[in-house]
Amino acid sequence: MFERGSPAAGDHKRRRNEARRSREDGSRNVFDSALLQQISLWRRKAIIWTPHRSFVAAGKQGNKLQSSLSAWNSTRSFSATVNTFAKNFPERVSGTRREGMVDKMLHRTSFSLKSDLGVTVADGSDDAFVLVVLNYNVPKFVPVLWNQARLRICADGGANRIYDEIPALLPEEDADSVRERYKPDVIKGDLDSIRPAVRDFYLSLGTVVIDESEDQDTTDFEKCIAYIKDVDSNTAPRKVVVVGALGGRFDHVLAHINVLYKYPRLRITLLSDDSLLYLLPQGFSHEIRINCAVEGPHCGLIPFGTSSESTTTTGLRWNLNESGMAFGSLISTSNLLDDDVVTVVSDSPLIWTIAIRQSGEDICPT
């Protein structure tokens, strides 16, 4: 023990304080770096650093970011602050994003809806897709998509739709010949909707029919997605185009959109005669390349299921600039394309939706 007031006691206290400050500075630097990256990720316009380690981010502040700053400034406690930071931004401490960077996710509608273009997609191509048919009205362009798809799957009653409705879309051809030509590769589900005669017809043509009636915890759509993931277990996820998902019972539509959120890394597009939609997962800078022969000009961004505190876009007539969106407040509907490339950065997952072009004119915004 040192005698109080002695030079040795003073030196010991000074060394102890210097060691404590060194540890805190090192810890603060770790937090400072992560916080600066988070602010940069949200495209803050400026960051002001003061001697008191206060942060002032120009522009709008998110509540979660503000609470992390408050914890730092009020307590000067690294442990309290990092706990708040980890709670607010779990993806930053779990390492799911690359440090200091935002991964870009590219989106493009690679299929054609015009029968006279003769588009084919090679296996292994980035544009290869699986066509899934659900149990609702078949869009008029399904015969065109059918010829481009790499694999064709009907979810239970979707087989009835192909059997009944595709011949009606090709009235000048013999119905039985059409049914034989538009044969699904796989029919999967609990098989409570498919008619026995339809099932037997496709079985006779070699279609694989998978009965999962014992599984009542997942929808027929989810069963089809599980099949696709199993087929592609050793390869990169392929794109999935789904028809029959929009329209009909609203609870079914919600269940279909829920699948997008359950499989955010699988590129699933829900498609109808009037529009298409897909998920923009959070944690990415999204670049949407518009296929003017298929889509536009009306579009929207929907914060489905959770609010967005900061969304920024380019390429739209009415762009968002670090704008908040939520049901009961602002959502972006009836927007218009202003460019053939749209970019979106958001702190939350969003649904991107765009109209199917009805006029047939291949006109992109200039």
N, C-alpha and C positions, 0 to 999 in steps of 0.2 A: 504494500500500500504506500501511496505517496502522501506526504504531509500536505494538507491543504495550503495553497498559496505558494508552494515551493516551485522552483524552476522545473524540476522533473515532472511535477503534476501538470504544470502548464504545457510542457512539451507533449506529454501523453494525451492530454485532452485535444491539443491541436492536431496531432497525428490521427486520432480517432475521428475527429470531425472531417479532416481531409479525406480519409478513407470512406466515410459515409457519403460525402458529397460526390466522390468519384463513382461509387456504386450507383447513386441516384442518377448522376449524369449519364452513365452508360445505359441505365434502364430507360431514362427519359428519351435518349437518342433513338432507342429501338421503337418506342411508342411514337416519337415525333415523326420518324420515317414512315411508319405505317399510316399515321393520320394524314401526313402530307400526300401520300399516295392515294388515300381515299378521297381527299378533296380534289386532287388532280383527276381522279377517275370520274368524278361528278362534274368535271369541266368548270371548276370555279375560275373566275376571271383573275383573281389576284389573291395572294396570301401575305399577310403582314406579320412579321415576327417581332415581338417586343422583348426587352430585357427580362420581363416578368413571365416569359414563356406563355403569353396569351396568343391565341390565334384569332385573327379576324379574316373571314373569307368573304370577299366581295360577292355581291349577288345574294340569292336566296339561300337560307340555311335550312337544312333538314332538321327535324326534331331530334332524330337519333344522333346526328352529328353534334347538335347543340348540347345534348346531355353529356356526351363524352367530353366536350370542351369544358363544360361546367364542372364535371368531376375533377378534371385536371387543375383548373384555375382555383377552385374552392378548397381542395384538400392538399394539393401538391403531393398526393400519394400515388405512386406509380401503381401499386397493387389495386387500389380502389378504381383508378382510371382505366387500367387495362381490363378489369372485370366488367366495367360499364361498356367499354369498347368491344369486348368479346361478345357481350350480350347483344349489343346493337348490330354488330357486323360479324357474325360467326364465320362467314365465308372468308374473311380476311385472316383469321387466325387458324382456320383449318387448312389453308393452303390450296383451296380449290381454284384460285385465280393466280396467274403468274404475277410475281411481285413487280409492281410498278408498270404493269402492262394490262391491256384489256384485249382479250382474244376477239378477233373479228369473226362473225358468222355470216356467210353469204347465202342469200336466198334468191332463187329464180324459178319461175314457172317454165319448166323445160318441155312440157308436153304441148301438143297442138290439139285444137278442137275442130280443125278443118279437114274434111275427108279428102280434099283434092291435093293435099300436100304430101301424102304418102310418107309421113315421118316414121322412122323405125329407130329404136334405141338398143344399142348393143349391150350384151351382158358385160358387167364389170364397169360400164360407163358411170360417171357421176350422176348422169341423168336417168339411169335405170330406175324403174319404180314398180311397186306392187299395186295392183288395183283390188280394192276391197269393196264389195257390194253389200250394203245393209238393206234391211227390209222396209224400204220406202220407195217412192216413185223414182224410176230410173231416168236420169237426165237424157236429153235427146242426143247428146254427143257420146254416149257410152260406147257405141260400136267403134267410134274412132279411137277412144282411149284403149279399148280392148286390144286392138291391133298393135298398140305401142307398148303395152304392159309386159313386164318380164314374167310375172306370175299373177294369176287371177283367182281370188278367193271370195266365196260367198259365205256370208254369216247367216246360217240357218235359212230363214225366210227370204233372204236375198236371192236364193236360188229360184224361188217362185217368180220373183220380179224379172230375172233374166229369161226364164222360160216363157213368161206371158208377154212381157213388154217389148223385148228386142224385136220379135217378129212384127209387132205393130209399128215399130220405127222403120222397118224395111218392107213396106206393104207390097212392093213389086216383086219380091222374091218368095219362093216357096217356104212356108213356115217351118216345116220339118227340117229342111236344109239349113235354114238360119239357126235353128236350135242346135243342130249338130256342129255347126261352125263355131258358134259362141258357147262353147262348153267350158265351164269352170274347171280349173285344175284341182281345187280343193273346196269342199263344203264342210264347215266346222261350226259347232254350237251345241246347244242342248237338244236340237232337232225337234222342238215342240211346235214349230211353225211350218216347216217344209212339208209339202203334201207328199204322201207316200208314192204317188205316181211320178212326181217330179224327181224324187230321190232315186227311184228305180231306173228312170230314164237315164239320168246322168251316171249312175253306177254301171249301166250297160255300155256306156261310152268310155269308161275307164277313169272317171272322176274319183278322187279319193274323198271318202265321206268319213268324218271323224265325229263320233258321238261323245260329247262330254256332259251328258245330262246329270252326272253325279256332282258336277260343280255348279252350285247355285249361288256362289259368292261373286262371280264375275259375269259381265255381260257377254253376249256373243261377239261383240266388237273386240272386247279385251281378249277373248279366246283366240281370235284371228291374229291379233297383235302378238300374242305369246307364240303362236305358230311361226310367224315371220321372224321373231327374234331367235327361235330355236334353229330355223333354217340358216340364218345368218350368224350363228354363234361364233364362227371363226373369221368373219369378214366384217368390214365396216358397215354400219347400219345403212340400209337403203331407204329410198324415199317411198312413202306410202300415200296413195291417192284414194280417198274414200268417197263413194257416192251413196246417196240414200241416208246421209247422216243429218241433213238439215231439212226441217219441215216435219209435219206430223206432230205427235205428242211432244209437248214442251219438256216434260221430264226426261224423255228419251234424248232430246237435243242436248240438255244439260249433261246427261251421262256421257254423251259422245265428246263434248268439250272437255269433260273431266279427264278423259283418256289422254288428251293432249298434255295435261298437267302431270299425269302419272308417268308419262314417258317423254320428258322434255328434250332428250337428246335424239329421239327418233323423229325424222322429218315427216310429220303427218299433215296432210292437207285435206280439209273437208270441202267438198265441191258440190255445188248445185247448179241448176240452170241459170241462176241469177248472180251467184257470188261464190267466192272461195275464202277460206280463212285458215290460218295456222298460228301456232304459238311462237312468240319471240321470247325465249328464256332469258332470265336475268343473268347478269354477269358477262354480257357480250356487247360489243358494238355491232349492230346489225346493218348490213347493206342489202337492200332489196332491189334487184334488177328487174325492171318491169318488162314483161313480154306484151308488147302493145298489140299483138295479133290476138291475144287471149283476154287481157284484163284492162280495167280502167274505164273511165277516169275517176269514178267515185271510190272513196276508200275511207278507212277509219282505224283508230287505235283504241282498244277497249281494255281498261284495267279490270279484268274479270276475276272476281274472287278476292282481290286485295287492292288497296289503293296504291297509287304511285305518288311519291313526294317530289320526284324530279324526273321529267322526261324532256329530251331535246331531239328535234327532228330537223332534217333538211329534205328538200325535194318536194314539199307539199305547198299547196296554195296558202294554207294557214298553218305555218310551222309552230311548233311548241319550243319554248326556250326555258328550260329548267322549270317547266310547269308541273303543278300537281294535278292529278286526275283521280276521281273516285266517283262511284255511284252516289247520287244525291248531290253531286257537284259537277265539275267539268268532265265530260268525256268527249273524245274526238270522233264525231260522226259526220257524214256528208261532207267530208273533206274532198279535195281534188288534187290530182297529180299536177306538179309543176315542173317535173323533170322525169327522165327515164331511169333515174337512180334515186332511191329514198334511203336515208340513213336514220336509225333510231338508237338512242342510248337512254336507258331507263334504269332506275333502281329496283324495279319490280317486273315480273313477267307480264307481257301484254299480248292480247289477241290482235293480229293484223288481219284486216278483212278488206277485200277489194271486189268491185263489181266485175262480172263477166261481160266482156264487150259484146253488145248485141248487134251493132251495126255492121260488123264485118270489116270495118275500116281499120287498117294497120297504121294508125296515126299516133305517134308518140309526142309528148309535150316538147316544145322547143324553148 
